[in-house]
Amino acid sequence: MEWTEFKQGTAPSHPALKDDIIFINNIYQVNLEESKDGFVKLSIKRRDKQAIHDWRDLQRIKNEIVGKEREAFEIYPAESRLVDTANQYWLWVFPEGQKIECGFENRMIVKGHDPDGKKINSRQRPFDKDPEDAIDIKSAMKVAKEYMED
């Protein structure tokens, strides 16, 4: 499904959502709630109410709503703090300039994996448009080998 640009929408009349900023495109509705400490909570759900969790979509939503260089996390909480009320996902976005203390240090995007995963035991669905800095799987394997040798 082709992705349309997010537009600002209106919040339903619910006291808990009174401060939310709503963004809607043809696939998702995103409620943005800012906290006093600079964090942003993004509540994300598909408009068709389906339970589909697509990492690339969540990354794109984060980029389009709060910016490409802001870092966010999704939490899998202790059962005592679990909230599971709908096919909905949450990203907590750090204040601008603040980074998560774990994760990868460098960017690497790999394109053109083995489509059936039989030759190199790796699969990656194709990009709609390959990122300019995407490398092929053979180059990625070379980088990984050099990394392991260091």
Backbone as CSV, one residue per row, in Angstrom:
resi,resn,N_x,N_y,N_z,CA_x,CA_y,CA_z,C_x,C_y,C_z
1,MET,0.848,-1.177,0.000,0.000,0.000,0.000,0.896,1.245,0.000
2,GLU,0.620,2.154,-0.902,1.392,3.387,-0.979,1.143,4.253,0.255
3,TRP,2.170,4.832,0.774,2.177,5.630,1.996,1.854,7.077,1.655
4,THR,0.900,7.680,2.351,0.620,9.098,2.143,1.206,9.914,3.298
5,GLU,1.374,11.190,3.054,1.946,12.101,4.046,1.034,12.207,5.271
6,PHE,1.652,12.323,6.445,0.867,12.539,7.664,0.318,13.951,7.676
7,LYS,-0.926,14.058,8.105,-1.571,15.357,8.295,-2.058,15.411,9.736
8,GLN,-2.085,16.619,10.282,-2.566,16.760,11.648,-4.075,16.588,11.665
9,GLY,-4.550,15.759,12.585,-5.976,15.486,12.709,-6.523,16.052,14.011
10,THR,-7.697,15.613,14.360,-8.308,16.077,15.608,-8.447,14.906,16.571
11,ALA,-8.279,15.214,17.846,-8.369,14.189,18.883,-9.826,13.905,19.200
12,PRO,-10.148,12.636,19.471,-11.493,12.323,19.930,-11.724,12.989,21.286
13,SER,-12.955,13.272,21.588,-13.232,13.941,22.863,-13.142,12.934,24.000
14,HIS,-11.945,12.837,24.551,-11.690,11.962,25.684,-10.722,12.709,26.593
15,PRO,-11.032,12.799,27.888,-10.173,13.601,28.786,-8.706,13.173,28.779
16,ALA,-8.430,11.892,28.627,-7.046,11.416,28.641,-6.282,11.840,27.396
17,LEU,-6.981,12.228,26.336,-6.331,12.592,25.072,-6.340,14.085,24.798
18,LYS,-6.758,14.879,25.777,-6.966,16.313,25.529,-5.697,17.051,25.100
19,ASP,-4.521,16.579,25.526,-3.275,17.244,25.168,-2.542,16.577,24.011
20,ASP,-3.107,15.503,23.476,-2.466,14.788,22.371,-2.540,15.588,21.077
21,ILE,-1.493,15.459,20.280,-1.504,15.959,18.906,-1.659,14.718,18.039
22,ILE,-2.610,14.730,17.122,-2.946,13.567,16.315,-2.412,13.753,14.896
23,PHE,-1.759,12.716,14.382,-1.293,12.691,13.001,-1.919,11.475,12.329
24,ILE,-2.393,11.672,11.093,-3.081,10.596,10.377,-2.569,10.548,8.936
25,ASN,-2.292,9.327,8.478,-2.093,9.132,7.043,-3.030,8.019,6.611
26,ASN,-2.835,7.466,5.432,-3.775,6.455,4.940,-3.655,5.125,5.671
27,ILE,-2.561,4.893,6.420,-2.359,3.612,7.090,-2.424,3.733,8.611
28,TYR,-1.842,4.799,9.166,-1.672,4.907,10.609,-2.308,6.155,11.207
29,GLN,-2.644,6.019,12.489,-2.951,7.168,13.335,-1.905,7.184,14.437
30,VAL,-1.298,8.341,14.657,-0.274,8.496,15.684,-0.705,9.605,16.625
31,ASN,-0.792,9.268,17.918,-1.057,10.273,18.948,0.278,10.634,19.576
32,LEU,0.582,11.921,19.614,1.822,12.405,20.198,1.480,13.101,21.506
33,GLU,2.175,12.680,22.560,1.992,13.299,23.870,3.369,13.700,24.387
34,GLU,3.535,14.987,24.714,4.811,15.476,25.222,4.786,15.478,26.744
35,SER,5.932,15.132,27.341,6.022,15.168,28.794,6.856,16.372,29.222
36,LYS,6.781,16.704,30.483,7.506,17.868,31.007,9.021,17.669,30.957
37,ASP,9.479,16.412,30.960,10.918,16.146,30.965,11.523,16.051,29.563
38,GLY,10.754,16.398,28.530,11.271,16.415,27.174,11.051,15.147,26.377
39,PHE,10.563,14.085,27.019,10.254,12.857,26.295,8.955,13.035,25.526
40,VAL,8.831,12.300,24.435,7.605,12.276,23.639,7.131,10.831,23.598
41,LYS,5.852,10.622,23.816,5.268,9.284,23.679,4.450,9.270,22.395
42,LEU,4.764,8.307,21.523,3.993,8.120,20.300,3.151,6.864,20.469
43,SER,1.855,7.019,20.371,0.924,5.894,20.386,0.533,5.650,18.933
44,ILE,0.826,4.449,18.426,0.705,4.165,17.000,-0.250,3.011,16.779
45,LYS,-1.213,3.224,15.908,-2.120,2.129,15.547,-2.475,2.232,14.079
46,ARG,-2.723,1.092,13.500,-3.167,1.065,12.110,-4.627,1.507,12.065
47,ARG,-4.984,2.206,11.031,-6.366,2.674,10.899,-7.330,1.534,10.616
48,ASP,-6.826,0.423,10.032,-7.691,-0.731,9.787,-7.771,-1.651,11.008
49,LYS,-7.118,-1.237,12.122,-7.149,-1.941,13.419,-6.431,-3.283,13.397
50,GLN,-5.661,-3.589,12.346,-4.945,-4.854,12.260,-3.718,-4.856,13.173
51,ALA,-3.342,-6.029,13.636,-2.165,-6.204,14.489,-0.961,-6.510,13.617
52,ILE,-0.403,-5.488,13.022,0.756,-5.662,12.169,1.848,-4.755,12.701
53,HIS,2.962,-5.338,13.056,4.082,-4.633,13.667,5.222,-4.633,12.670
54,ASP,5.428,-3.539,11.991,6.431,-3.441,10.945,7.512,-2.456,11.383
55,TRP,8.734,-2.967,11.637,9.813,-2.140,12.143,10.098,-0.963,11.219
56,ARG,10.151,-1.186,9.918,10.432,-0.084,8.984,9.363,0.998,9.069
57,ASP,8.109,0.580,9.220,7.034,1.571,9.357,7.205,2.384,10.635
58,LEU,7.528,1.717,11.757,7.702,2.446,13.016,8.882,3.412,12.917
59,GLN,9.973,3.004,12.279,11.121,3.894,12.078,10.714,5.095,11.225
60,ARG,9.970,4.852,10.176,9.539,5.944,9.292,8.599,6.899,10.029
61,ILE,7.679,6.354,10.823,6.775,7.202,11.606,7.581,8.087,12.548
62,LYS,8.533,7.489,13.276,9.382,8.264,14.185,10.086,9.374,13.419
63,ASN,10.679,9.042,12.266,11.391,10.042,11.467,10.482,11.171,11.017
64,GLU,9.293,10.824,10.522,8.399,11.840,9.964,7.728,12.701,11.033
65,ILE,7.462,12.138,12.198,6.725,12.888,13.225,7.661,13.704,14.118
66,VAL,8.789,13.111,14.566,9.654,13.827,15.519,11.052,14.121,14.991
67,GLY,11.462,13.491,13.887,12.758,13.808,13.298,13.678,12.613,13.164
68,LYS,14.503,12.644,12.130,15.379,11.523,11.791,16.479,11.285,12.809
69,GLU,16.912,12.295,13.524,18.033,12.138,14.445,17.597,12.016,15.906
70,ARG,16.316,11.860,16.167,15.854,11.582,17.531,15.807,10.078,17.715
71,GLU,16.178,9.622,18.908,16.168,8.194,19.207,14.939,7.850,20.027
72,ALA,14.396,6.658,19.767,13.192,6.194,20.456,13.378,4.740,20.846
73,PHE,12.556,4.291,21.770,12.591,2.884,22.153,11.181,2.374,22.355
74,GLU,11.056,1.069,22.204,9.817,0.339,22.469,10.136,-0.571,23.643
75,ILE,9.249,-0.674,24.590,9.536,-1.449,25.795,8.666,-2.699,25.854
76,TYR,9.257,-3.754,26.323,8.538,-4.991,26.615,8.592,-5.121,28.133
77,PRO,7.554,-4.616,28.811,7.627,-4.411,30.268,7.449,-5.685,31.083
78,ALA,7.746,-5.534,32.360,7.397,-6.584,33.312,5.888,-6.793,33.227
79,GLU,5.447,-8.005,33.453,4.014,-8.305,33.375,3.192,-7.400,34.286
80,SER,3.763,-6.981,35.413,3.036,-6.121,36.348,2.797,-4.716,35.793
81,ARG,3.487,-4.346,34.707,3.302,-3.027,34.077,2.761,-3.137,32.660
82,LEU,2.325,-4.312,32.273,1.847,-4.550,30.914,0.561,-3.789,30.631
83,VAL,0.517,-3.119,29.476,-0.701,-2.499,28.957,-0.906,-3.094,27.569
84,ASP,-1.988,-3.835,27.391,-2.294,-4.490,26.125,-3.794,-4.381,25.904
85,THR,-4.230,-3.231,25.403,-5.662,-2.943,25.297,-6.175,-2.904,23.869
86,ALA,-5.258,-2.843,22.909,-5.663,-2.745,21.507,-4.461,-3.099,20.646
87,ASN,-4.659,-3.241,19.371,-3.555,-3.448,18.432,-2.854,-2.105,18.247
88,GLN,-2.073,-1.756,19.260,-1.477,-0.433,19.353,-0.049,-0.585,19.855
89,TYR,0.830,0.286,19.405,2.239,0.222,19.758,2.681,1.590,20.254
90,TRP,3.676,1.599,21.143,4.170,2.851,21.703,5.662,2.958,21.492
91,LEU,6.079,4.145,21.111,7.489,4.500,21.077,7.683,5.656,22.044
92,TRP,8.720,5.564,22.874,9.100,6.662,23.742,10.327,7.301,23.122
93,VAL,10.232,8.606,22.849,11.268,9.317,22.116,12.063,10.182,23.094
94,PHE,13.379,10.022,23.050,14.252,10.803,23.901,14.218,12.282,23.507
95,PRO,14.538,13.166,24.463,14.668,14.584,24.109,15.714,14.770,23.022
96,GLU,15.573,15.831,22.265,16.490,16.095,21.165,17.938,16.109,21.650
97,GLY,18.804,15.400,20.926,20.218,15.351,21.257,20.596,14.267,22.251
98,GLN,19.638,13.683,22.935,19.938,12.616,23.904,19.908,11.273,23.198
99,LYS,20.915,10.463,23.461,21.031,9.158,22.807,20.824,8.037,23.813
100,ILE,20.360,6.913,23.309,20.237,5.707,24.111,21.650,5.154,24.304
101,GLU,21.955,4.708,25.501,23.314,4.262,25.827,23.667,2.882,25.294
102,CYS,22.766,2.229,24.594,23.092,0.950,23.976,22.644,1.014,22.523
103,GLY,23.074,0.053,21.746,22.697,0.034,20.338,23.926,0.060,19.459
104,PHE,23.717,0.190,18.182,24.802,0.188,17.213,25.420,1.572,17.121
105,GLU,26.715,1.593,16.805,27.437,2.854,16.690,27.378,3.425,15.280
106,ASN,27.274,2.542,14.274,27.336,2.985,12.884,26.140,2.472,12.096
107,ARG,25.834,3.172,11.048,24.735,2.808,10.156,25.213,1.758,9.152
108,MET,24.362,0.762,8.870,24.626,-0.195,7.797,23.274,-0.692,7.290
109,ILE,23.016,-0.486,6.016,21.794,-0.933,5.368,22.197,-1.934,4.287
110,VAL,21.581,-3.115,4.319,21.925,-4.170,3.365,20.745,-4.411,2.431
111,LYS,21.050,-4.455,1.151,20.023,-4.710,0.131,20.355,-5.993,-0.608
112,GLY,19.377,-6.540,-1.284,19.615,-7.647,-2.194,19.977,-8.955,-1.539
113,HIS,19.370,-9.255,-0.407,19.608,-10.559,0.220,19.110,-11.682,-0.673
114,ASP,19.523,-12.850,-0.331,19.066,-14.063,-0.987,17.557,-14.184,-0.768
115,PRO,16.736,-14.125,-1.811,15.283,-14.071,-1.620,14.677,-15.258,-0.871
116,ASP,15.258,-16.442,-1.027,14.681,-17.582,-0.303,15.521,-17.980,0.905
117,GLY,16.613,-17.247,1.168,17.424,-17.496,2.352,18.230,-18.778,2.316
118,LYS,18.385,-19.391,1.160,19.065,-20.692,1.085,20.572,-20.582,0.860
119,LYS,21.024,-19.587,0.110,22.443,-19.496,-0.214,23.266,-18.913,0.929
120,ILE,22.752,-17.914,1.587,23.530,-17.233,2.630,22.811,-17.202,3.974
121,ASN,21.705,-17.892,4.079,20.965,-17.993,5.337,20.591,-16.624,5.897
122,SER,20.170,-15.745,5.025,19.764,-14.411,5.445,18.677,-13.921,4.499
123,ARG,17.657,-13.293,5.062,16.584,-12.754,4.225,16.306,-11.324,4.637
124,GLN,15.971,-10.522,3.666,15.591,-9.126,3.890,14.644,-8.757,2.761
125,ARG,13.467,-8.250,3.115,12.561,-7.887,2.042,13.106,-6.677,1.292
126,PRO,12.775,-6.552,0.017,13.307,-5.435,-0.765,12.783,-4.099,-0.246
127,PHE,13.559,-3.079,-0.473,13.131,-1.717,-0.152,12.272,-1.212,-1.301
128,ASP,11.334,-0.321,-1.011,10.588,0.334,-2.087,11.572,1.085,-2.986
129,LYS,12.521,1.755,-2.345,13.600,2.444,-3.051,14.851,2.224,-2.208
130,ASP,15.885,1.643,-2.798,17.103,1.374,-2.041,17.685,2.673,-1.488
131,PRO,18.024,2.690,-0.199,18.734,3.853,0.346,20.059,4.046,-0.397
132,GLU,20.481,5.286,-0.564,21.695,5.586,-1.330,22.921,4.888,-0.771
133,ASP,22.957,4.697,0.558,24.140,4.107,1.173,23.996,2.608,1.429
134,ALA,22.971,1.986,0.854,22.782,0.541,1.033,23.898,-0.213,0.329
135,ILE,24.364,-1.301,0.989,25.396,-2.138,0.391,24.824,-3.525,0.137
136,ASP,25.468,-4.271,-0.738,24.981,-5.621,-1.009,25.434,-6.574,0.090
137,ILE,24.869,-7.757,0.108,25.129,-8.722,1.177,26.586,-9.158,1.212
138,LYS,27.234,-9.302,0.048,28.646,-9.706,0.028,29.521,-8.652,0.702
139,SER,29.227,-7.379,0.436,29.978,-6.295,1.094,29.718,-6.299,2.591
140,ALA,28.482,-6.563,2.985,28.140,-6.610,4.417,28.873,-7.753,5.108
141,MET,28.965,-8.891,4.434,29.669,-10.030,5.020,31.163,-9.722,5.178
142,LYS,31.727,-8.981,4.237,33.129,-8.576,4.328,33.332,-7.646,5.519
143,VAL,32.438,-6.668,5.688,32.512,-5.754,6.829,32.412,-6.536,8.136
144,ALA,31.496,-7.485,8.200,31.310,-8.302,9.418,32.574,-9.103,9.713
145,LYS,33.188,-9.677,8.684,34.400,-10.465,8.875,35.534,-9.592,9.414
146,GLU,35.685,-8.395,8.846,36.728,-7.470,9.312,36.463,-7.060,10.759
147,TYR,35.213,-6.849,11.090,34.839,-6.473,12.460,35.206,-7.582,13.431
148,MET,34.926,-8.820,13.053,35.209,-9.964,13.918,36.714,-10.182,14.101
149,GLU,37.511,-9.794,13.104,38.955,-9.968,13.194,39.607,-8.927,14.096
150,ASP,38.972,-7.787,14.289,39.537,-6.720,15.150,39.482,-7.052,16.609
